[in-house]
Amino acid sequence: MLKNTRTAMRSGTLQRVCKNGGRLFHSSARYPLGIAFDIDGVLVRGGQPIEGACKALQQLFVDPQDPCQIRIPHIFLTNGGGVPESVKALELSSLLGVKILPQQLFLGHTPFKTLKDRFESANVLAIGKGEPCTVMSSYGYRNVVSMEEYVEHFKDIDPLAKYKKWSTNNDIRKNTKNVYSSNKAIDAVFVVSDPVDWGRDIQVLCDVLRSGGYPGRSAGNQPYLYFAADDLEYQAAFPVERLGMGAFRIALESIYNGISKTPLVYTSFGKPSVPVFRGSEIALLKLAEIVKPDVKHGNFARLYMIGDNPYTDILGAKQAGAPWFSILTRTGCFKGEDNHDQYKADLVVDDVLEAVQYIMKEHKIELLQH
């Protein structure tokens, strides 16, 4: 089941950035188009910019260091995450050499903002690499516990813990706020980013989900379970694709259904979910409406999705329909000579620079020399 999502962008933040008469779009370049970039495998690979990525993004600005001088509205639409949007924006700005605002980031877990009112005071278990608790707290969730802290409240819940040398109990206690009390049942589980310790996390989640939220007790109603994404693979530094959150979900579901009397119930977000693309449209419109109030929903003549994964980027754009136009790069998951056999993109290019050059030529936008 996929729930509708909306971005949490606030135009006021951008208006403050572009105060004193500044314009988000350069006055000579008001184009009825927008671009959504995937990140891993399109702009970045293994923590380094992909060749041509910096030049491609610079073409979207009159001044790459001035967010008020954007030529074409664009966002970054990824199933990745693990840190707040503000942190990711700073990271990408430094890496790619252009000024990126938090409001331009639509991460896998960004839709979790829409569930805050429902779970604001609930006991939430946050799982994944990076800073899952910080992410959830930044969205307004008040009672969040990480998996690392949670397992410390249940002796022997992870029978293999003594063989794991990468963390110690003292390290965990030192770096957590101990907001969780072991007599509280978990109301909802959020898989915020890719889990690090699959064996432990699957074991503990089976305990939590089968027991009504309290491991070791008798069976109860399953707590809510949300995944930030459901992609099976993604492109990292290694030449062959790595298993993603969708693979973890498959493993958990297979084991849970094998030991439980009832099937696992969950909600997955992320690409290729159509609601995520609708949220992206809203994000792009928020960017446009600040300096062009007459821009309304549906006024974009064309929205471009530039991605490397046919199963998420291309399928998602095709399912979303007009005005989305899908562009598949060969710098990530897809490396074929022609188009993908199952999910054919509207255009296949070698890299993101070629994609941006195509878009600018298509809309008769002058290429700049930065």
C-alpha positions in Angstrom: 0.0 0.0 0.0 1.4 3.4 -1.0 0.1 6.5 0.7 -0.2 9.9 -0.9 2.7 12.2 0.0 3.3 15.9 -0.2 6.6 17.8 0.2 7.1 19.9 3.2 8.7 22.8 1.4 8.0 26.2 2.7 8.2 29.0 0.2 8.9 31.5 3.0 12.3 29.9 3.5 13.3 30.5 -0.1 11.8 34.0 0.0 14.1 34.8 2.9 17.1 33.5 0.9 16.1 35.6 -2.1 15.2 38.7 -0.1 15.8 42.4 -1.1 14.4 42.0 -4.5 16.4 38.9 -5.5 14.9 36.5 -8.0 14.9 32.7 -7.8 14.9 32.6 -11.6 16.9 34.9 -13.8 14.5 37.3 -15.4 15.6 36.3 -18.9 15.1 32.6 -18.4 11.5 31.7 -17.4 11.1 28.3 -18.9 8.0 26.1 -18.5 10.1 23.1 -17.4 11.6 21.5 -14.4 14.2 18.8 -13.7 14.4 16.0 -11.1 17.8 14.5 -10.6 18.6 11.2 -9.1 21.8 11.4 -7.0 23.6 8.1 -6.7 24.6 6.8 -10.1 23.7 10.1 -11.9 25.5 12.9 -10.0 27.6 11.0 -7.5 29.2 7.5 -7.2 31.1 6.3 -4.2 31.1 9.7 -2.6 32.7 11.4 -5.6 31.1 13.5 -8.5 30.5 11.6 -11.7 32.3 13.1 -14.6 30.3 16.0 -16.1 28.0 16.3 -13.1 29.3 19.6 -11.9 29.3 21.1 -15.3 25.7 19.9 -15.9 24.4 21.5 -12.7 26.3 24.8 -13.3 24.3 25.2 -16.5 21.1 25.6 -14.4 22.5 28.8 -12.8 23.6 32.2 -13.9 25.8 32.1 -10.7 26.2 28.6 -9.3 26.9 30.0 -5.8 23.7 32.1 -5.8 20.4 30.2 -5.2 18.5 33.3 -6.4 20.0 33.0 -9.9 18.5 29.6 -10.9 17.8 29.4 -14.6 15.7 26.2 -14.5 13.9 24.9 -11.4 15.3 21.6 -10.3 15.2 19.2 -7.3 17.1 16.1 -6.2 14.8 13.1 -6.0 16.5 10.1 -4.4 15.6 7.0 -2.5 18.7 7.5 -0.4 18.9 9.4 2.9 19.9 8.9 6.5 20.6 12.5 7.3 18.3 15.6 7.5 17.7 17.5 4.2 19.7 20.4 5.5 22.7 18.2 6.1 22.4 16.6 2.7 22.1 20.0 1.0 25.3 21.1 2.5 27.1 17.9 1.6 25.9 18.1 -2.1 26.7 21.8 -2.3 30.3 21.1 -1.3 30.7 18.1 -3.5 29.1 19.4 -6.7 30.1 23.1 -6.5 26.7 24.7 -6.7 24.5 26.1 -4.0 21.7 23.6 -3.1 18.9 24.4 -0.7 17.3 21.9 1.7 13.9 22.6 -0.1 15.4 21.1 -3.2 16.0 17.7 -1.5 13.4 15.0 -1.7 14.9 12.1 0.1 13.5 8.6 0.6 12.3 9.5 4.1 11.0 13.0 3.2 7.4 11.7 3.0 7.7 10.7 6.7 7.0 14.4 7.4 3.4 13.8 6.4 2.9 11.2 9.2 4.2 13.4 12.0 0.7 14.4 13.2 -0.2 10.7 13.6 2.9 9.6 15.4 4.2 12.8 17.0 3.8 11.4 20.6 4.0 7.7 19.7 7.0 5.5 20.6 8.9 5.2 17.3 11.8 2.8 16.5 14.1 4.3 13.8 16.4 2.1 11.8 19.2 2.6 9.3 22.6 4.0 8.6 23.5 7.6 9.3 21.3 9.5 11.8 17.8 8.0 11.6 16.8 9.5 15.0 18.0 12.9 14.1 16.0 12.7 10.9 12.8 11.7 12.6 13.3 14.3 15.4 13.8 17.0 12.7 10.4 16.1 11.4 8.7 16.6 14.8 8.6 13.1 16.2 9.2 13.4 19.9 9.8 9.8 21.2 12.3 8.2 18.9 14.8 5.4 19.7 17.5 4.0 17.4 17.9 0.2 17.0 21.4 0.5 18.6 19.9 1.9 21.8 16.8 -0.2 21.7 18.6 -3.5 21.8 20.5 -2.4 24.9 17.2 -2.7 26.8 16.8 -6.4 26.1 19.5 -8.7 27.2 20.4 -11.5 24.7 17.9 -10.2 22.1 20.8 -10.4 19.6 22.6 -13.7 20.3 25.5 -12.8 18.0 26.2 -9.5 19.6 29.4 -10.8 21.3 30.9 -11.6 17.9 30.5 -8.1 16.6 33.6 -5.9 17.3 32.5 -2.7 15.6 30.6 -1.3 18.6 30.5 -1.6 22.4 27.8 -1.1 24.9 29.7 1.9 26.3 29.9 3.6 22.9 26.2 3.2 22.5 25.3 4.5 25.9 27.7 7.4 25.4 26.1 8.5 22.1 22.4 8.1 22.9 20.0 10.2 24.9 18.3 7.3 26.6 14.8 8.7 25.9 13.3 5.2 25.6 12.0 3.2 28.6 12.0 -0.6 28.3 8.4 -0.8 29.7 7.0 1.1 26.6 5.8 -0.8 23.6 6.8 0.4 20.2 3.9 1.9 18.2 5.6 2.3 14.8 8.8 1.3 13.1 10.4 3.5 10.4 13.2 2.1 8.2 14.7 5.5 7.5 17.8 4.3 5.5 19.6 1.1 4.6 20.0 -1.0 7.7 23.6 -1.8 8.6 23.2 -5.1 10.6 20.6 -7.1 8.7 20.8 -10.2 11.0 20.2 -8.2 14.2 17.6 -5.9 12.7 15.5 -8.7 11.1 15.6 -10.7 14.4 14.6 -7.7 16.5 11.9 -6.5 14.1 10.4 -10.0 14.0 10.3 -9.8 17.8 8.8 -6.3 17.9 6.2 -6.8 15.1 5.0 -10.2 16.4 4.6 -9.1 20.0 2.5 -6.0 19.7 5.6 -3.8 20.1 7.3 -5.4 23.1 9.8 -8.3 22.5 9.4 -11.3 24.7 5.7 -10.9 25.4 2.8 -12.8 23.9 1.6 -12.0 20.4 -0.2 -8.7 19.8 -1.3 -6.4 17.0 1.5 -5.6 14.6 2.9 -2.1 15.1 2.9 0.1 12.0 5.9 -0.4 9.6 7.2 2.1 7.1 10.0 1.8 4.6 11.6 5.0 3.1 12.2 3.2 -0.2 11.8 -0.2 -1.9 14.6 -0.3 -4.5 16.2 -3.7 -4.9 19.6 -2.5 -6.0 21.5 0.8 -6.3 24.8 1.8 -7.7 27.7 2.6 -5.3 31.5 2.6 -5.7 31.7 -1.2 -6.4 31.4 -2.1 -10.1 28.3 -4.3 -9.5 25.1 -2.9 -7.9 24.6 -3.3 -4.2 21.4 -4.5 -2.4 19.1 -1.7 -1.3 16.3 -1.3 1.1 13.9 -3.3 -1.1 16.2 -6.3 -0.6 16.1 -5.9 3.2 12.3 -5.6 3.0 12.1 -8.9 1.0 14.3 -10.7 3.5 12.3 -9.4 6.5 9.0 -10.2 4.9 10.0 -13.7 3.9 11.3 -14.6 7.4 8.4 -12.9 9.2 5.7 -14.6 7.0 7.5 -17.9 7.7 7.3 -17.7 11.5 4.1 -15.6 12.0 0.5 -16.6 11.7 -0.3 -13.4 9.8 1.5 -11.8 6.9 3.6 -8.7 7.3 1.8 -5.4 6.8 3.9 -2.5 5.7 3.9 0.7 3.6 6.8 1.6 1.3 7.6 5.1 -0.1 10.2 6.2 -2.6 10.5 5.8 -6.3 8.8 4.4 -8.4 5.8 5.4 -6.3 3.5 7.9 -8.2 2.8 9.9 -5.1 6.5 10.6 -4.8 6.5 12.1 -8.3 3.4 14.1 -7.5 5.2 15.4 -4.4 8.1 16.3 -6.7 5.8 18.3 -8.9 4.6 20.3 -5.9 8.3 20.9 -4.9 9.1 22.3 -8.3 6.0 24.5 -8.4 7.0 25.9 -5.0 10.3 26.9 -6.5 8.6 28.5 -9.5 5.7 30.3 -7.7 8.0 32.4 -5.6 8.9 34.7 -8.5 6.2 33.7 -11.0 2.9 33.7 -9.2 0.9 32.8 -12.3 2.6 29.4 -12.4 -0.1 26.9 -11.3 -0.3 23.1 -11.2 -0.2 21.7 -14.7 1.6 24.7 -16.2 4.9 22.9 -16.6 5.1 21.9 -20.2 7.7 19.3 -19.4 9.2 17.7 -16.3 12.4 15.7 -16.7 13.4 12.7 -14.6 17.1 12.0 -15.0 18.0 8.6 -13.5 20.2 5.5 -13.8 17.7 2.9 -12.5 15.0 1.7 -14.9 13.1 0.0 -12.1 12.7 3.2 -10.0 13.5 6.4 -12.0 12.2 5.4 -15.4 9.2 3.3 -14.2 8.2 6.0 -11.8 8.2 8.7 -14.4 6.3 6.5 -16.9 3.7 5.7 -14.2 3.3 9.4 -13.3 2.6 10.2 -16.9 2.6 13.6 -18.6 4.3 16.0 -18.3 7.1 13.6 -17.1 9.8 12.7 -19.6 12.3 10.1 -18.6 16.1 10.2 -19.3 18.2 7.1 -18.5 22.0 7.5 -18.0 24.6 4.8 -18.4 26.6 5.9 -15.3 24.9 3.8 -12.7 22.7 0.7 -12.6 22.0 0.8 -16.3 24.9 0.2 -18.6 23.2 -1.2 -21.8 24.0 0.0 -25.3 20.4 0.5 -26.2 17.3 1.1 -24.1 16.1 -1.0 -21.2 14.1 -4.1 -22.4 11.3 -3.8 -19.8 11.1 -0.1 -18.8 12.1 1.9 -21.8 13.2 5.5 -21.2 12.1 8.4 -23.5 15.8 9.1 -24.0 19.1 7.2 -23.2 22.3 9.2 -22.8 25.8 8.5 -21.6 25.8 10.8 -18.7 24.0 13.7 -16.9 25.8 16.4 -18.8 24.5 15.0 -22.1 21.0 14.9 -20.5 21.2 18.6 -19.5 22.6 19.6 -22.9 19.7 17.8 -24.6 17.1 19.6 -22.4 18.6 23.0 -23.0 18.8 22.4 -26.7 15.2 21.2 -26.8 14.0 24.3 -25.0 16.3 26.7 -26.9 18.2 27.7 -23.7 21.7 29.1 -24.2 24.6 27.1 -22.8 26.7 29.3 -20.5 30.5 29.3 -20.1 31.2 29.2 -16.3 
